[in-house]
Every structure is written in C-alpha cells, then in structure tokens.
Amino acid sequence: MEPRAPAHWSLTRAIFRLIVIAIVGTALVFVTAPFFAFRAVKAAARDGDGNALAQLVDYPAVRQGLRPQVAAAPVSAPAPPDIWTDPIGAVRRAIEPVIPTPPAVEPYLSASGLYDLTRGYGPGKAPPDADRSALPRLRYWGPNRARFAVSPKGAKAGAGAVIFTFERRDLFTWKLVQIRLPDSR
C-alpha cells in the first residue's frame, strides 16, 4: 500500500492551480485589451455612440496627429483680392496678419468618419458593401502602446493601410491616441 499525502497538500495544490490560472488569465486579458479597444471604437463609431467614443478616443491627441496629415492635402483657397477690382479687400489683406486656416480634421473624427477609417477607407469613401467584420492586423504591441493596420477590402497587405495607435491609460484601459492615414487618403 502506497503512503497517502496529507490532506493539506491537495488544498495547497488547488490554491496553487487557481493562482496560476488567475495569473495566466490576467496576462491574456492584458495582452488582448488593445484589440478589444479597437473593436469597441469600431462598434461605437458604427452605432454613433458619442459617449463611448469620448471614453475610447483621446480627441485632442488624435486631432493634433491628424492636422499635419490633412494639411498636406491640397486645399483650394479663393484668389486673393486684386487692387483693381477690390481695393479695400486688398488693403485689408495687406494689413491683417496671415492666419492659416486650420485643416479640416472634423470629418475624420466624426462617428461615421471613424467607422470608415476602422474599415480602411477615408471618411465618406467607404462603399456600402465594405467588409464590416475584417480584423485589424497587429503592427506593434508593447506594454504601453499597440498599433493596428486596417487596409481597404481587396488591397494588398499593408498597401493603403490606416494605422491606429492605442496607448494604455490604466491597467486594462486603452485609448486611441493617433491615426496615421495612407498617402492616397
């Protein structure tokens, strides 16, 4: 007859197994949290849920990152006033300081614009049959940042991809902090 282990050993093993399962589960949730944040942004944008988007998107940081990208796009400005046709306007233009017009980033940050971007298209450019269930490709994962790439349907991998950068704000809380647009917009 084999000697039997004391009863407290089986209790110790059960507690040890629970601790290991809890650690593995916490690590798994920590690693996959940015993916769920991306899916939450996409769902909130699809549904037009402004309150959820306010919690998931750092609008000042995304706006600041989008300005130089959108400003690079050609903008048609009206012709300056001519001294012969509009002398008062020409003098006013010469006296007033030149203030560049801010780039129009609001279409990119609206709910419909964000939803189009999460599917790989520019705001208002997504076809109605665009793939709604495509998963983003992970470009980078670190303990505090994660990047996802989303390409339009039918595009080669990485071609014309919109890059979303998420930053960890709390243990399991991730926020969208940057959107990098493809060159073709």
MARVOBA-37270 format. One record per atom (N, C-alpha, C): residue number from 1; residue in one letter; chain; atom name; x, y, z. Coordinates in Angstrom, 2 decimals, m for minus. Layout:
     n   res   chain   atom        px        py        pz
   NUM     A       A     CA         X         Y         Z
...
//
This chain:
     n   res   chain   atom        px        py        pz
     1     M       A      N      0.82     m1.16      0.00
     1     M       A     CA      0.00      0.00      0.00
     1     M       A      C      0.89      1.25      0.00
     2     E       A      N      0.50      2.18     m0.85
     2     E       A     CA      1.27      3.41     m1.03
     2     E       A      C      0.89      4.42      0.05
     3     P       A      N      1.88      5.17      0.55
     3     P       A     CA      1.52      6.17      1.57
     3     P       A      C      0.73      7.31      0.95
     4     R       A      N     m0.22      7.79      1.66
     4     R       A     CA     m1.10      8.86      1.19
     4     R       A      C     m0.58     10.21      1.62
     5     A       A      N     m0.71     11.21      0.70
     5     A       A     CA     m0.27     12.57      1.03
     5     A       A      C     m1.26     13.19      2.01
     6     P       A      N     m0.78     14.04      2.88
     6     P       A     CA     m1.69     14.71      3.82
     6     P       A      C     m2.74     15.52      3.07
     7     A       A      N     m3.87     15.75      3.69
     7     A       A     CA     m4.99     16.45      3.06
     7     A       A      C     m4.65     17.90      2.75
     8     H       A      N     m3.82     18.53      3.52
     8     H       A     CA     m3.50     19.93      3.27
     8     H       A      C     m2.67     20.11      1.99
     9     W       A      N     m1.98     19.03      1.52
     9     W       A     CA     m1.22     19.13      0.27
     9     W       A      C     m2.17     19.28     m0.93
    10     S       A      N     m3.27     18.57     m0.92
    10     S       A     CA     m4.21     18.69     m2.03
    10     S       A      C     m4.85     20.08     m2.05
    11     L       A      N     m5.09     20.65     m0.88
    11     L       A     CA     m5.62     22.00     m0.79
    11     L       A      C     m4.58     23.01     m1.30
    12     T       A      N     m3.32     22.79     m0.95
    12     T       A     CA     m2.24     23.66     m1.42
    12     T       A      C     m2.11     23.60     m2.93
    13     R       A      N     m2.20     22.41     m3.50
    13     R       A     CA     m2.14     22.25     m4.97
    13     R       A      C     m3.30     22.96     m5.65
    14     A       A      N     m4.49     22.86     m5.08
    14     A       A     CA     m5.66     23.51     m5.66
    14     A       A      C     m5.51     25.04     m5.62
    15     I       A      N     m5.01     25.56     m4.52
    15     I       A     CA     m4.78     27.01     m4.43
    15     I       A      C     m3.70     27.43     m5.41
    16     F       A      N     m2.64     26.65     m5.51
    16     F       A     CA     m1.57     26.96     m6.47
    16     F       A      C     m2.11     26.98     m7.90
    17     R       A      N     m2.93     26.00     m8.25
    17     R       A     CA     m3.52     25.96     m9.60
    17     R       A      C     m4.41     27.18     m9.85
    18     L       A      N     m5.21     27.58     m8.87
    18     L       A     CA     m6.06     28.77     m9.01
    18     L       A      C     m5.22     30.03     m9.20
    19     I       A      N     m4.12     30.14     m8.48
    19     I       A     CA     m3.24     31.31     m8.63
    19     I       A      C     m2.62     31.32    m10.02
    20     V       A      N     m2.16     30.18    m10.51
    20     V       A     CA     m1.57     30.11    m11.85
    20     V       A      C     m2.62     30.45    m12.92
    21     I       A      N     m3.82     29.94    m12.78
    21     I       A     CA     m4.90     30.24    m13.73
    21     I       A      C     m5.23     31.73    m13.70
    22     A       A      N     m5.25     32.33    m12.52
    22     A       A     CA     m5.53     33.76    m12.41
    22     A       A      C     m4.43     34.59    m13.06
    23     I       A      N     m3.18     34.21    m12.87
    23     I       A     CA     m2.06     34.94    m13.48
    23     I       A      C     m2.10     34.82    m14.99
    24     V       A      N     m2.32     33.63    m15.50
    24     V       A     CA     m2.39     33.42    m16.95
    24     V       A      C     m3.58     34.16    m17.54
    25     G       A      N     m4.72     34.11    m16.87
    25     G       A     CA     m5.90     34.83    m17.35
    25     G       A      C     m5.70     36.34    m17.36
    26     T       A      N     m5.09     36.88    m16.32
    26     T       A     CA     m4.81     38.31    m16.27
    26     T       A      C     m3.84     38.71    m17.37
    27     A       A      N     m2.80     37.93    m17.60
    27     A       A     CA     m1.85     38.22    m18.68
    27     A       A      C     m2.52     38.17    m20.04
    28     L       A      N     m3.39     37.20    m20.24
    28     L       A     CA     m4.10     37.09    m21.52
    28     L       A      C     m5.01     38.29    m21.75
    29     V       A      N     m5.73     38.71    m20.74
    29     V       A     CA     m6.60     39.89    m20.86
    29     V       A      C     m5.76     41.14    m21.09
    30     F       A      N     m4.61     41.26    m20.41
    30     F       A     CA     m3.74     42.42    m20.57
    30     F       A      C     m3.21     42.50    m22.00
    31     V       A      N     m2.85     41.37    m22.58
    31     V       A     CA     m2.30     41.35    m23.94
    31     V       A      C     m3.37     41.63    m24.98
    32     T       A      N     m4.58     41.14    m24.80
    32     T       A     CA     m5.63     41.31    m25.80
    32     T       A      C     m6.47     42.57    m25.62
    33     A       A      N     m6.24     43.33    m24.56
    33     A       A     CA     m7.04     44.53    m24.30
    33     A       A      C     m6.99     45.55    m25.43
    34     P       A      N     m5.84     45.82    m26.09
    34     P       A     CA     m5.86     46.79    m27.20
    34     P       A      C     m6.74     46.35    m28.36
    35     F       A      N     m6.78     45.06    m28.63
    35     F       A     CA     m7.64     44.55    m29.70
    35     F       A      C     m9.10     44.82    m29.37
    36     F       A      N     m9.48     44.58    m28.13
    36     F       A     CA    m10.86     44.84    m27.72
    36     F       A      C    m11.17     46.34    m27.73
    37     A       A      N    m10.16     47.17    m27.44
    37     A       A     CA    m10.37     48.62    m27.52
    37     A       A      C    m10.62     49.04    m28.96
    38     F       A      N     m9.89     48.46    m29.91
    38     F       A     CA    m10.12     48.77    m31.32
    38     F       A      C    m11.53     48.36    m31.73
    39     R       A      N    m11.93     47.16    m31.34
    39     R       A     CA    m13.28     46.69    m31.67
    39     R       A      C    m14.35     47.57    m31.03
    40     A       A      N    m14.08     48.07    m29.82
    40     A       A     CA    m15.04     48.94    m29.16
    40     A       A      C    m15.15     50.29    m29.88
    41     V       A      N    m14.02     50.83    m30.35
    41     V       A     CA    m14.05     52.08    m31.11
    41     V       A      C    m14.85     51.88    m32.39
    42     K       A      N    m14.61     50.76    m33.07
    42     K       A     CA    m15.31     50.48    m34.32
    42     K       A      C    m16.82     50.34    m34.08
    43     A       A      N    m17.21     49.63    m33.04
    43     A       A     CA    m18.63     49.43    m32.75
    43     A       A      C    m19.30     50.74    m32.32
    44     A       A      N    m18.61     51.53    m31.50
    44     A       A     CA    m19.19     52.81    m31.06
    44     A       A      C    m19.33     53.76    m32.23
    45     A       A      N    m18.35     53.76    m33.14
    45     A       A     CA    m18.43     54.63    m34.32
    45     A       A      C    m19.55     54.16    m35.25
    46     R       A      N    m19.69     52.86    m35.41
    46     R       A     CA    m20.76     52.32    m36.26
    46     R       A      C    m22.13     52.71    m35.73
    47     D       A      N    m22.27     52.66    m34.40
    47     D       A     CA    m23.56     52.95    m33.78
    47     D       A      C    m23.76     54.43    m33.49
    48     G       A      N    m22.73     55.26    m33.71
    48     G       A     CA    m22.85     56.69    m33.45
    48     G       A      C    m22.93     57.01    m31.97
    49     D       A      N    m22.29     56.21    m31.14
    49     D       A     CA    m22.33     56.39    m29.68
    49     D       A      C    m21.24     57.37    m29.25
    50     G       A      N    m21.62     58.64    m29.13
    50     G       A     CA    m20.66     59.68    m28.79
    50     G       A      C    m20.08     59.54    m27.39
    51     N       A      N    m20.86     59.07    m26.43
    51     N       A     CA    m20.36     58.89    m25.07
    51     N       A      C    m19.28     57.81    m25.01
    52     A       A      N    m19.50     56.71    m25.70
    52     A       A     CA    m18.50     55.65    m25.73
    52     A       A      C    m17.24     56.12    m26.45
    53     L       A      N    m17.41     56.85    m27.56
    53     L       A     CA    m16.24     57.36    m28.28
    53     L       A      C    m15.45     58.33    m27.42
    54     A       A      N    m16.13     59.13    m26.61
    54     A       A     CA    m15.43     60.07    m25.73
    54     A       A      C    m14.56     59.33    m24.71
    55     Q       A      N    m14.98     58.15    m24.30
    55     Q       A     CA    m14.19     57.36    m23.36
    55     Q       A      C    m13.07     56.60    m24.05
    56     L       A      N    m13.23     56.28    m25.33
    56     L       A     CA    m12.27     55.43    m26.03
    56     L       A      C    m11.25     56.20    m26.86
    57     V       A      N    m11.53     57.46    m27.19
    57     V       A     CA    m10.67     58.23    m28.08
    57     V       A      C    m10.16     59.47    m27.35
    58     D       A      N     m8.86     59.69    m27.41
    58     D       A     CA     m8.26     60.92    m26.89
    58     D       A      C     m8.29     61.93    m28.03
    59     Y       A      N     m9.41     62.67    m28.12
    59     Y       A     CA     m9.64     63.57    m29.26
    59     Y       A      C     m8.54     64.62    m29.45
    60     P       A      N     m8.07     65.29    m28.39
    60     P       A     CA     m7.00     66.29    m28.62
    60     P       A      C     m5.74     65.66    m29.23
    61     A       A      N     m5.34     64.49    m28.77
    61     A       A     CA     m4.13     63.85    m29.31
    61     A       A      C     m4.35     63.40    m30.75
    62     V       A      N     m5.51     62.82    m31.05
    62     V       A     CA     m5.79     62.36    m32.42
    62     V       A      C     m5.89     63.57    m33.35
    63     R       A      N     m6.53     64.62    m32.90
    63     R       A     CA     m6.67     65.84    m33.71
    63     R       A      C     m5.29     66.43    m34.02
    64     Q       A      N     m4.42     66.47    m33.01
    64     Q       A     CA     m3.08     67.01    m33.19
    64     Q       A      C     m2.28     66.15    m34.19
    65     G       A      N     m2.46     64.85    m34.15
    65     G       A     CA     m1.75     63.97    m35.09
    65     G       A      C     m2.31     64.03    m36.50
    66     L       A      N     m3.59     64.32    m36.63
    66     L       A     CA     m4.20     64.37    m37.97
    66     L       A      C     m3.95     65.70    m38.69
    67     R       A      N     m3.77     66.78    m37.94
    67     R       A     CA     m3.62     68.10    m38.58
    67     R       A      C     m2.52     68.13    m39.64
    68     P       A      N     m1.29     67.69    m39.34
    68     P       A     CA     m0.27     67.77    m40.39
    68     P       A      C     m0.57     66.86    m41.58
    69     Q       A      N     m1.24     65.74    m41.35
    69     Q       A     CA     m1.55     64.83    m42.45
    69     Q       A      C     m2.62     65.41    m43.36
    70     V       A      N     m3.61     66.05    m42.77
    70     V       A     CA     m4.69     66.63    m43.55
    70     V       A      C     m4.23     67.93    m44.20
    71     A       A      N     m3.34     68.69    m43.53
    71     A       A     CA     m2.85     69.94    m44.08
    71     A       A      C     m2.01     69.70    m45.33
    72     A       A      N     m1.41     68.53    m45.45
    72     A       A     CA     m0.61     68.23    m46.63
    72     A       A      C     m1.49     68.05    m47.86
    73     A       A      N     m2.77     67.82    m47.65
    73     A       A     CA     m3.68     67.66    m48.77
    73     A       A      C     m3.91     69.02    m49.42
    74     P       A      N     m3.98     69.06    m50.74
    74     P       A     CA     m4.19     70.35    m51.41
    74     P       A      C     m5.57     70.92    m51.05
    75     V       A      N     m5.56     72.19    m50.70
    75     V       A     CA     m6.79     72.88    m50.35
    75     V       A      C     m6.99     74.01    m51.34
    76     S       A      N     m8.16     74.10    m51.93
    76     S       A     CA     m8.41     75.17    m52.89
    76     S       A      C     m8.83     76.42    m52.12
    77     A       A      N     m7.97     77.43    m52.17
    77     A       A     CA     m8.25     78.69    m51.48
    77     A       A      C     m8.73     79.70    m52.51
    78     P       A      N     m9.60     80.61    m52.09
    78     P       A     CA    m10.05     81.63    m53.04
    78     P       A      C     m8.89     82.55    m53.41
    79     A       A      N     m9.00     83.12    m54.58
    79     A       A     CA     m7.95     84.03    m55.05
    79     A       A      C     m7.92     85.26    m54.17
    80     P       A      N     m6.72     85.80    m53.89
    80     P       A     CA     m6.65     86.99    m53.06
    80     P       A      C     m7.27     88.18    m53.79
    81     P       A      N     m7.79     89.15    m53.03
    81     P       A     CA     m8.41     90.31    m53.69
    81     P       A      C     m7.38     91.11    m54.48
    82     D       A      N     m7.84     91.62    m55.60
    82     D       A     CA     m6.99     92.39    m56.50
    82     D       A      C     m7.16     93.87    m56.20
    83     I       A      N     m6.09     94.63    m56.30
    83     I       A     CA     m6.15     96.06    m56.01
    83     I       A      C     m7.06     96.79    m56.98
    84     W       A      N     m7.21     96.28    m58.22
    84     W       A     CA     m8.04     96.95    m59.23
    84     W       A      C     m9.52     96.62    m59.10
    85     T       A      N     m9.82     95.41    m58.64
    85     T       A     CA    m11.23     95.03    m58.54
    85     T       A      C    m11.79     95.21    m57.13
    86     D       A      N    m10.94     95.04    m56.10
    86     D       A     CA    m11.38     95.16    m54.71
    86     D       A      C    m10.28     95.85    m53.91
    87     P       A      N    m10.15     97.17    m54.02
    87     P       A     CA     m9.05     97.85    m53.33
    87     P       A      C     m9.15     97.76    m51.81
    88     I       A      N    m10.34     97.83    m51.25
    88     I       A     CA    m10.48     97.76    m49.79
    88     I       A      C    m10.08     96.37    m49.30
    89     G       A      N    m10.51     95.34    m50.00
    89     G       A     CA    m10.14     93.98    m49.63
    89     G       A      C     m8.64     93.75    m49.75
    90     A       A      N     m7.99     94.32    m50.75
    90     A       A     CA     m6.56     94.17    m50.92
    90     A       A      C     m5.80     94.86    m49.80
    91     V       A      N     m6.24     96.06    m49.41
    91     V       A     CA     m5.58     96.77    m48.31
    91     V       A      C     m5.80     96.02    m47.00
    92     R       A      N     m7.03     95.54    m46.76
    92     R       A     CA     m7.32     94.79    m45.55
    92     R       A      C     m6.44     93.54    m45.48
    93     R       A      N     m6.28     92.85    m46.59
    93     R       A     CA     m5.46     91.64    m46.63
    93     R       A      C     m4.00     91.98    m46.35
    94     A       A      N     m3.52     93.14    m46.82
    94     A       A     CA     m2.13     93.54    m46.59
    94     A       A      C     m1.89     93.92    m45.14
    95     I       A      N     m2.90     94.44    m44.46
    95     I       A     CA     m2.73     94.90    m43.08
    95     I       A      C     m2.92     93.76    m42.08
    96     E       A      N     m3.92     92.92    m42.30
    96     E       A     CA     m4.22     91.84    m41.36
    96     E       A      C     m3.12     90.78    m41.39
    97     P       A      N     m2.83     90.21    m40.22
    97     P       A     CA     m1.84     89.13    m40.22
    97     P       A      C     m2.39     87.91    m40.95
    98     V       A      N     m1.50     87.20    m41.57
    98     V       A     CA     m1.88     86.00    m42.30
    98     V       A      C     m2.02     84.85    m41.30
    99     I       A      N     m3.23     84.36    m41.17
    99     I       A     CA     m3.51     83.24    m40.27
    99     I       A      C     m3.93     82.06    m41.14
   100     P       A      N     m3.14     81.02    m41.12
   100     P       A     CA     m3.52     79.88    m41.95
   100     P       A      C     m4.80     79.24    m41.43
   101     T       A      N     m5.62     78.79    m42.35
   101     T       A     CA     m6.85     78.13    m41.94
   101     T       A      C     m6.52     76.76    m41.38
   102     P       A      N     m7.15     76.40    m40.29
   102     P       A     CA     m6.86     75.08    m39.73
   102     P       A      C     m7.38     73.99    m40.66
   103     P       A      N     m6.66     72.90    m40.75
   103     P       A     CA     m7.13     71.82    m41.61
   103     P       A      C     m8.42     71.21    m41.08
   104     A       A      N     m9.20     70.72    m41.98
   104     A       A     CA    m10.50     70.16    m41.62
   104     A       A      C    m10.32     68.71    m41.17
   105     V       A      N    m10.12     68.51    m39.88
   105     V       A     CA     m9.96     67.17    m39.35
   105     V       A      C    m11.27     66.61    m38.80
   106     E       A      N    m12.28     67.45    m38.70
   106     E       A     CA    m13.54     67.00    m38.10
   106     E       A      C    m14.21     65.86    m38.86
   107     P       A      N    m14.16     65.82    m40.20
   107     P       A     CA    m14.75     64.65    m40.87
   107     P       A      C    m14.08     63.33    m40.47
   108     Y       A      N    m12.81     63.39    m40.11
   108     Y       A     CA    m12.10     62.18    m39.70
   108     Y       A      C    m12.48     61.76    m38.29
   109     L       A      N    m12.92     62.72    m37.46
   109     L       A     CA    m13.21     62.42    m36.06
   109     L       A      C    m14.70     62.26    m35.77
   110     S       A      N    m15.54     62.41    m36.78
   110     S       A     CA    m16.96     62.15    m36.57
   110     S       A      C    m17.16     60.64    m36.45
   111     A       A      N    m18.30     60.25    m35.95
   111     A       A     CA    m18.56     58.82    m35.77
   111     A       A      C    m18.52     58.08    m37.11
   112     S       A      N    m19.15     58.64    m38.14
   112     S       A     CA    m19.13     57.96    m39.45
   112     S       A      C    m17.73     57.97    m40.05
   113     G       A      N    m16.97     59.05    m39.83
   113     G       A     CA    m15.60     59.11    m40.34
   113     G       A      C    m14.70     58.08    m39.66
   114     L       A      N    m14.83     57.96    m38.33
   114     L       A     CA    m14.06     56.95    m37.61
   114     L       A      C    m14.44     55.55    m38.04
   115     Y       A      N    m15.72     55.33    m38.28
   115     Y       A     CA    m16.15     54.00    m38.72
   115     Y       A      C    m15.57     53.67    m40.09
   116     D       A      N    m15.56     54.63    m41.00
   116     D       A     CA    m14.94     54.39    m42.31
   116     D       A      C    m13.45     54.14    m42.16
   117     L       A      N    m12.78     54.87    m41.29
   117     L       A     CA    m11.35     54.66    m41.07
   117     L       A      C    m11.07     53.29    m40.49
   118     T       A      N    m11.93     52.80    m39.58
   118     T       A     CA    m11.70     51.48    m38.98
   118     T       A      C    m11.90     50.36    m39.99
   119     R       A      N    m12.49     50.69    m41.13
   119     R       A     CA    m12.63     49.69    m42.20
   119     R       A      C    m11.59     49.91    m43.29
   120     G       A      N    m10.71     50.91    m43.13
   120     G       A     CA     m9.62     51.12    m44.06
   120     G       A      C     m9.88     52.16    m45.13
   121     Y       A      N    m10.97     52.89    m45.05
   121     Y       A     CA    m11.33     53.88    m46.06
   121     Y       A      C    m11.29     55.28    m45.46
   122     G       A      N    m11.21     56.28    m46.32
   122     G       A     CA    m11.30     57.67    m45.87
   122     G       A      C    m12.74     58.01    m45.52
   123     P       A      N    m12.95     59.10    m44.80
   123     P       A     CA    m14.32     59.48    m44.42
   123     P       A      C    m15.20     59.70    m45.65
   124     G       A      N    m16.32     59.02    m45.67
   124     G       A     CA    m17.27     59.15    m46.77
   124     G       A      C    m16.89     58.39    m48.03
   125     K       A      N    m15.79     57.64    m48.01
   125     K       A     CA    m15.33     56.94    m49.21
   125     K       A      C    m15.56     55.43    m49.15
   126     A       A      N    m16.10     54.94    m48.06
   126     A       A     CA    m16.32     53.50    m47.92
   126     A       A      C    m17.54     53.08    m48.71
   127     P       A      N    m17.40     52.03    m49.53
   127     P       A     CA    m18.58     51.53    m50.23
   127     P       A      C    m19.53     50.87    m49.24
   128     P       A      N    m20.81     50.83    m49.57
   128     P       A     CA    m21.78     50.26    m48.62
   128     P       A      C    m21.53     48.79    m48.33
   129     D       A      N    m20.90     48.08    m49.25
   129     D       A     CA    m20.66     46.65    m49.03
   129     D       A      C    m19.27     46.38    m48.44
   130     A       A      N    m18.64     47.41    m47.85
   130     A       A     CA    m17.31     47.24    m47.27
   130     A       A      C    m17.37     46.21    m46.15
   131     D       A      N    m16.30     45.45    m46.03
   131     D       A     CA    m16.23     44.38    m45.04
   131     D       A      C    m16.33     44.95    m43.63
   132     R       A      N    m17.32     44.51    m42.89
   132     R       A     CA    m17.54     45.01    m41.53
   132     R       A      C    m16.87     44.14    m40.48
   133     S       A      N    m16.52     42.92    m40.83
   133     S       A     CA    m16.00     42.02    m39.81
   133     S       A      C    m14.51     41.75    m39.96
   134     A       A      N    m13.82     42.46    m40.84
   134     A       A     CA    m12.39     42.22    m41.01
   134     A       A      C    m11.64     42.60    m39.74
   135     L       A      N    m10.69     41.77    m39.38
   135     L       A     CA     m9.91     42.01    m38.18
   135     L       A      C     m8.70     42.87    m38.54
   136     P       A      N     m8.31     43.77    m37.65
   136     P       A     CA     m7.12     44.57    m37.92
   136     P       A      C     m5.87     43.71    m37.76
   137     R       A      N     m4.81     44.09    m38.48
   137     R       A     CA     m3.54     43.40    m38.35
   137     R       A      C     m2.69     44.12    m37.31
   138     L       A      N     m2.12     43.37    m36.42
   138     L       A     CA     m1.27     43.93    m35.38
   138     L       A      C      0.07     44.32    m35.99
   139     R       A      N      0.45     45.58    m35.88
   139     R       A     CA      1.74     46.06    m36.40
   139     R       A      C      2.78     46.13    m35.29
   140     Y       A      N      2.33     46.43    m34.07
   140     Y       A     CA      3.25     46.56    m32.94
   140     Y       A      C      2.45     46.36    m31.66
   141     W       A      N      3.05     45.67    m30.70
   141     W       A     CA      2.47     45.56    m29.38
   141     W       A      C      3.56     45.76    m28.36
   142     G       A      N      3.34     46.65    m27.43
   142     G       A     CA      4.24     46.85    m26.30
   142     G       A      C      3.40     46.98    m25.06
   143     P       A      N      4.03     47.05    m23.90
   143     P       A     CA      3.24     47.14    m22.68
   143     P       A      C      2.39     48.40    m22.59
   144     N       A      N      2.78     49.47    m23.29
   144     N       A     CA      2.04     50.72    m23.18
   144     N       A      C      1.48     51.22    m24.50
   145     R       A      N      1.84     50.62    m25.62
   145     R       A     CA      1.34     51.05    m26.93
   145     R       A      C      1.07     49.84    m27.80
   146     A       A      N      0.08     50.02    m28.67
   146     A       A     CA     m0.23     48.99    m29.66
   146     A       A      C     m0.66     49.68    m30.94
   147     R       A      N     m0.26     49.11    m32.08
   147     R       A     CA     m0.64     49.67    m33.38
   147     R       A      C     m1.31     48.59    m34.20
   148     F       A      N     m2.40     49.02    m34.85
   148     F       A     CA     m3.14     48.14    m35.74
   148     F       A      C     m3.20     48.77    m37.12
   149     A       A      N     m3.16     47.93    m38.15
   149     A       A     CA     m3.28     48.40    m39.53
   149     A       A      C     m4.55     47.82    m40.12
   150     V       A      N     m5.29     48.68    m40.82
   150     V       A     CA     m6.52     48.25    m41.49
   150     V       A      C     m6.42     48.71    m42.93
   151     S       A      N     m6.52     47.75    m43.85
   151     S       A     CA     m6.48     48.05    m45.28
   151     S       A      C     m7.87     47.93    m45.87
   152     P       A      N     m8.14     48.67    m46.94
   152     P       A     CA     m9.44     48.52    m47.59
   152     P       A      C     m9.61     47.11    m48.16
   153     K       A      N    m10.84     46.74    m48.38
   153     K       A     CA    m11.15     45.42    m48.91
   153     K       A      C    m10.50     45.27    m50.29
   154     G       A      N     m9.81     44.17    m50.49
   154     G       A     CA     m9.18     43.88    m51.77
   154     G       A      C     m7.79     44.47    m51.94
   155     A       A      N     m7.31     45.25    m50.98
   155     A       A     CA     m5.97     45.84    m51.08
   155     A       A      C     m4.94     44.82    m50.63
   156     K       A      N     m3.74     44.98    m51.14
   156     K       A     CA     m2.65     44.11    m50.71
   156     K       A      C     m2.33     44.41    m49.25
   157     A       A      N     m1.72     43.45    m48.59
   157     A       A     CA     m1.40     43.62    m47.17
   157     A       A      C     m0.47     44.80    m46.99
   158     G       A      N     m0.89     45.76    m46.18
   158     G       A     CA     m0.08     46.93    m45.88
   158     G       A      C     m0.23     48.07    m46.87
   159     A       A      N     m0.82     47.83    m48.04
   159     A       A     CA     m0.97     48.89    m49.03
   159     A       A      C     m2.17     49.75    m48.68
   160     G       A      N     m1.95     51.03    m48.53
   160     G       A     CA     m3.04     51.95    m48.23
   160     G       A      C     m3.67     51.71    m46.87
   161     A       A      N     m2.88     51.25    m45.92
   161     A       A     CA     m3.41     50.92    m44.60
   161     A       A      C     m3.54     52.16    m43.73
   162     V       A      N     m4.60     52.20    m42.96
   162     V       A     CA     m4.78     53.21    m41.93
   162     V       A      C     m4.23     52.60    m40.64
   163     I       A      N     m3.34     53.34    m39.97
   163     I       A     CA     m2.69     52.84    m38.76
   163     I       A      C     m3.32     53.50    m37.54
   164     F       A      N     m3.77     52.69    m36.60
   164     F       A     CA     m4.36     53.17    m35.35
   164     F       A      C     m3.39     52.87    m34.22
   165     T       A      N     m3.08     53.87    m33.41
   165     T       A     CA     m2.19     53.69    m32.27
   165     T       A      C     m3.00     53.86    m30.99
   166     F       A      N     m2.93     52.86    m30.14
   166     F       A     CA     m3.61     52.87    m28.85
   166     F       A      C     m2.56     52.96    m27.76
   167     E       A      N     m2.90     53.68    m26.70
   167     E       A     CA     m2.00     53.85    m25.57
   167     E       A      C     m2.70     53.39    m24.31
   168     R       A      N     m1.93     52.71    m23.46
   168     R       A     CA     m2.51     52.22    m22.21
   168     R       A      C     m2.60     53.37    m21.23
   169     R       A      N     m3.78     53.57    m20.65
   169     R       A     CA     m4.00     54.64    m19.68
   169     R       A      C     m4.18     54.09    m18.27
   170     D       A      N     m4.57     52.86    m18.14
   170     D       A     CA     m4.75     52.20    m16.86
   170     D       A      C     m4.39     50.74    m17.08
   171     L       A      N     m4.54     49.90    m16.09
   171     L       A     CA     m4.11     48.52    m16.24
   171     L       A      C     m4.75     47.84    m17.45
   172     F       A      N     m6.05     48.01    m17.63
   172     F       A     CA     m6.74     47.39    m18.76
   172     F       A      C     m7.44     48.40    m19.65
   173     T       A      N     m7.16     49.69    m19.48
   173     T       A     CA     m7.82     50.74    m20.25
   173     T       A      C     m6.87     51.25    m21.33
   174     W       A      N     m7.33     51.19    m22.59
   174     W       A     CA     m6.55     51.66    m23.73
   174     W       A      C     m7.35     52.72    m24.46
   175     K       A      N     m6.67     53.77    m24.95
   175     K       A     CA     m7.32     54.85    m25.68
   175     K       A      C     m6.64     55.03    m27.02
   176     L       A      N     m7.44     55.38    m28.01
   176     L       A     CA     m6.92     55.72    m29.33
   176     L       A      C     m6.26     57.09    m29.23
   177     V       A      N     m4.95     57.17    m29.60
   177     V       A     CA     m4.23     58.43    m29.48
   177     V       A      C     m3.69     58.94    m30.82
   178     Q       A      N     m3.69     58.10    m31.85
   178     Q       A     CA     m3.17     58.56    m33.13
   178     Q       A      C     m3.77     57.74    m34.26
   179     I       A      N     m4.02     58.42    m35.38
   179     I       A     CA     m4.44     57.77    m36.61
   179     I       A      C     m3.50     58.25    m37.69
   180     R       A      N     m2.85     57.30    m38.35
   180     R       A     CA     m1.97     57.66    m39.47
   180     R       A      C     m2.66     57.24    m40.75
   181     L       A      N     m2.89     58.23    m41.61
   181     L       A     CA     m3.61     58.00    m42.85
   181     L       A      C     m2.66     57.49    m43.93
   182     P       A      N     m3.18     56.74    m44.88
   182     P       A     CA     m2.33     56.34    m46.01
   182     P       A      C     m2.03     57.56    m46.89
   183     D       A      N     m1.03     57.44    m47.73
   183     D       A     CA     m0.62     58.56    m48.57
   183     D       A      C     m1.71     59.00    m49.52
   184     S       A      N     m2.52     58.07    m50.02
   184     S       A     CA     m3.53     58.40    m51.03
   184     S       A      C     m4.79     59.03    m50.44
   185     R       A      N     m5.02     58.91    m49.12
   185     R       A     CA     m6.21     59.44    m48.44
   185     R       A      C     m7.44     59.01    m49.17
//
